[in-house]
Amino acid sequence: MRVIRSRVIRAAAAVACAAAVLVPLRAQADAKADGHSWRLTGQGQVSGQLTLTREGRLTLSAQDGRTTVLRPSALGIRTADADLSTGLRYEGRSDKRIHETYTTTAGRRTRHTSDASESTFTFRKQGRTLNVVFRVSADGLAYRYVLPGEGGADTVTVLGETTEFAVPPTAESFLLPYDNGRQDYESAHDHTTVADAEAGDYGYPSLFRVGDSWLLVEEADLNSSYGGSRLTLDADTDRFKLTLPDPAEVSSPGLTTPWRTLVIGDLATVTESDLPTDLAAPSKVADTSWIKPGKAAWSWWSDGQSPTSLAAQKKFVDFAAREGWEYVLVDSGWSNDWMPELTAYAKEKGVGVWLWARWQTIDAQSERDRLMPLWKSWGVVGLKIDFLESDGQDRMRWYDAVFKDSAKYHFMLNFHGATIPRGQERTWPQLMSTEAVKGAEGTRPKPGREPFPAAHYTTLPFTRNLIGSMDFTPVTFTGVRPTSDAAELALSVVYESGVQHFADSVESYDSRPLARKFLRTVPTVWDETKLVDGAPGDRAVLARQSGDDWYLGAITSGEARTLDEPLSFLGAGKWRAELYTDGADGRIATETREVTAASRLSVAVPKNGGFAVRFTRAD
């Protein structure tokens, strides 16, 4: 694949554009006299074309400059009262500019600016109203349906959407097979073309390459008013149809669906985009001073029985305290009898304790009202909630209730066996991470276990991790893995997670002092993220800034090679680059180089290798 290194051309185009506008055009040939067509434009080269045909059907196409990344695709929604996918009549539109600044506690960066144009198109059918709201920005296009309660009834019952995504059949695709049974997003991506992909269900996000342009299809701002959707590929038409998880989604008063989101641009634009959080509802937590991302020791991965032992957990507390890691996670098996003693012991050493809980334990409001104050009285700081395994609306109602109650009791959250994040880290900033990934739990040493394909590791930075923090639980040196030691260490930078669980044993880390040295300093909160080099499935090189320092992580899939990377992300002056690479004996080695922003960093890596770097100012 072609290396994507910068967004200079796109940034220049954005600067050259004035305020974003949506320009109404005369009807296209297929719309004739009673049809309409509108061109949707923004601050850059992303644009869309909305068309209302003579039959009253809506379609949307999308372009990146002159490249069509989405062919005309159906829009519409069916309710218990009306089929609002055909027979629509245009009533009017309203436009406004969006300019927002906001902060998050984790993610690719913590300070964000959103600039977009928003237009609401109103359509009517037999006394029913359908509003379709569009936003266009420099990094993509999104839309959602808004249905007001009408006819004396505030409740809207949705039976389905006619929403579809007609990506060009020749597009290269990275698709996540969706497990309808578990609904946990823990599969590896299929790398193929749209035309050659198997028919069936796929989970978000779906990544496509059309020429030199990239398209990431996802969903944003999901809450209890709707279920989490997925994509279903129709092999006869090569079109992805949006599938809802329930026979009906019920909302009152009225309905506002999640955003149907298209992140569009070159690979750097897509990788660095904040569109999922830009579209999310603002924070519902006024005081976030108690929310503190950090690194955590997790004993269960290396010893499944350790959560049943107070002595074992104290051992991991001691290790976390020694290494400067903020937390320990106590997984399934802990006891009420000794947990207060452990939290007190950890507090004395400056370490916070996270508890594992099965979601059914706090399913009912009465259970949360009883257990959350109890756990808080012990000094617990966070909850890992497991086995949710549903995208249904009822489970989304549960999520919203838990978000609200966890904010009340000041618990940070990490969901496992769960749905993907959809921008909730902006709305509920105590959400530190979510699994929803084929992660290192599947690499625990076990007879006959095969390593994941190396391409899985180099696909995730461009797919799953782009929609929110990802609890892969990396840097497991004793796991069954394809990665070299230096590549495994680099995952601490390449994979972003507000709470980063380093899951190997104390003995494993102690036997690798150079890795421990790097893990002591690597942050989990970033001020900025830049894609330095990348090709999904082949390599990922990301630079992340924390304060005055920069960190770089590089991972590859395939044969040995030399990576030669630009350092233009660095500021002016001289920098000290502390490299962690694979030595001749396969163990991590380190060296120091003096570099500037004009330098290139050339590093030889072995098969499935990589490296990590910490940059500090040298002048």
Secondary structure, DSSP 8 states (H G I E B T S, - for coil): -------HHHHHHHHH--S--EEEE---TTT-TT-EEEEEE-SSSEEEEEEE-TTS-EEEEEEETTEEEEEEEEE-EEESS-EETSS-EEEEEEEEEEEEEEE-SSSS-SEEEEEEEEEEEEEEETTEEEEEEEEEETTEEEEEEEE--BTTB--EEEEEE--EEB--TTSEEEEEE--TTT-S--S--EEEETTTS-SEEEEEEEEEEETTEEEEEEEE---TTS---EEEEETTTTEEEEE-SSS-EEESSSEE--EEEEEEESHHHHHH--HHHHTS---S-S--TT---EEEEESTTT-TTGGG-HHHHHHHHHHHHHHT--EEEE-TT--TTTHHHHHHHHHHTT-EEEEEEEGGGG-SHHHHHHHHHHHHHHT--EEEEE-----SHHHHHHHHHHHHHHHHHT-EEEESS-----SHHHHSTTEEEE--S--GGGGS--TT-----HHHHHHGGGTGGGGS-B------TTSS-SS-HHHHHHHHHHS--SEEEE-S-HHHHHT-HHHHHHHHH--S--SEEEEEEEETTTEEEEEEEETTEEEEEEEE-SS-EEEEEE-TTS-SS-EEEEEEEE-TTSSEEEEEEEE-TT-EEEEEE-TT-EEEEEEEE--
